[in-house]
Amino acid sequence: MTVKIDIELDDTHRAFAEKMVADGRYPSVSSVIQAGIEQMMENDAAPAAPLAGMADEIRRRMELPKDQWIPFEGDTLFSDIRALIRAKKAERQ
């Protein structure tokens, strides 16, 4: 169902919407505005899924035994991780 409403656009937004119609990208200014709202609705829903996945992974890692945690030493963190990776590769060989 569609409902007719009045909206106000500043000159920049009006000119952009009219250009989209003139370029043949949309059939009307209403269609331009509807497409913009659809995009905002998609953007609003999208961030939840990746964040939920990250939260699940963080919870999973928090449940690991403490001996599997990598200690955080700011100055040596990356060299410590590289050493752990080298050790894991050596174990496999």
C-alpha positions as CSV (number, residue, x, y, z in Angstrom):
1,M,0.0,0.0,0.0
2,T,1.3,3.4,-0.8
3,V,0.5,6.6,1.0
4,K,0.9,10.1,-0.4
5,I,2.8,12.5,1.9
6,D,4.4,15.9,1.4
7,I,8.1,16.2,2.2
8,E,10.5,19.1,2.0
9,L,13.9,18.8,0.2
10,D,16.6,21.3,0.2
11,D,17.8,22.4,-3.3
12,T,20.8,20.0,-3.4
13,H,18.7,17.0,-2.6
14,R,15.9,18.0,-5.0
15,A,18.4,18.6,-7.8
16,F,20.1,15.3,-7.2
17,A,16.8,13.4,-7.2
18,E,15.6,15.2,-10.4
19,K,19.0,14.4,-12.1
20,M,18.5,10.7,-11.2
21,V,15.1,10.8,-12.9
22,A,16.4,12.8,-15.9
23,D,19.3,10.2,-16.3
24,G,16.7,7.5,-16.5
25,R,17.9,5.8,-13.3
26,Y,14.5,6.2,-11.6
27,P,11.0,6.8,-13.0
28,S,10.2,9.5,-10.4
29,V,11.5,11.5,-7.5
30,S,9.3,9.4,-5.3
31,S,11.2,6.3,-6.5
32,V,14.5,8.0,-5.7
33,I,13.4,8.7,-2.2
34,Q,11.9,5.2,-1.7
35,A,15.2,3.7,-2.9
36,G,17.1,5.8,-0.4
37,I,14.8,4.6,2.4
38,E,15.2,1.0,1.3
39,Q,18.9,1.4,1.4
40,M,18.7,2.8,4.9
41,M,16.5,-0.1,6.0
42,E,19.1,-2.6,4.6
43,N,22.0,-0.8,6.3
44,D,20.1,-0.7,9.6
45,A,19.5,-4.5,9.5
46,A,22.9,-5.5,8.2
47,P,25.3,-4.7,11.0
48,A,23.6,-7.1,13.4
49,A,24.7,-10.3,11.7
50,P,28.4,-9.8,11.6
51,L,28.5,-8.4,15.1
52,A,26.6,-11.4,16.4
53,G,29.1,-13.7,14.8
54,M,32.0,-11.8,16.3
55,A,30.3,-11.9,19.8
56,D,29.9,-15.7,19.4
57,E,33.5,-16.1,18.5
58,I,34.7,-14.0,21.4
59,R,32.6,-16.0,23.8
60,R,34.0,-19.3,22.3
61,R,37.6,-18.0,22.7
62,M,36.9,-16.8,26.3
63,E,35.9,-20.4,27.2
64,L,39.3,-21.8,26.1
65,P,41.6,-23.0,28.8
66,K,44.0,-20.3,30.1
67,D,47.0,-22.2,28.8
68,Q,45.7,-21.6,25.2
69,W,45.4,-17.8,25.7
70,I,48.1,-15.6,24.2
71,P,49.4,-13.3,26.9
72,F,49.2,-9.6,26.0
73,E,52.5,-7.9,26.2
74,G,52.2,-4.7,24.1
75,D,55.8,-4.5,23.1
76,T,56.3,-8.1,22.2
77,L,52.8,-9.3,21.2
78,F,53.4,-9.7,17.5
79,S,56.8,-11.4,17.9
80,D,55.2,-13.7,20.5
81,I,52.5,-14.7,18.1
82,R,55.0,-15.3,15.3
83,A,56.9,-17.6,17.7
84,L,53.8,-19.5,18.5
85,I,53.0,-19.9,14.8
86,R,56.5,-21.1,14.1
87,A,56.3,-23.6,17.0
88,K,52.9,-25.0,15.7
89,K,54.4,-25.4,12.2
90,A,57.4,-27.2,13.6
91,E,55.1,-29.6,15.5
92,R,53.3,-30.6,12.3
93,Q,56.6,-31.4,10.5
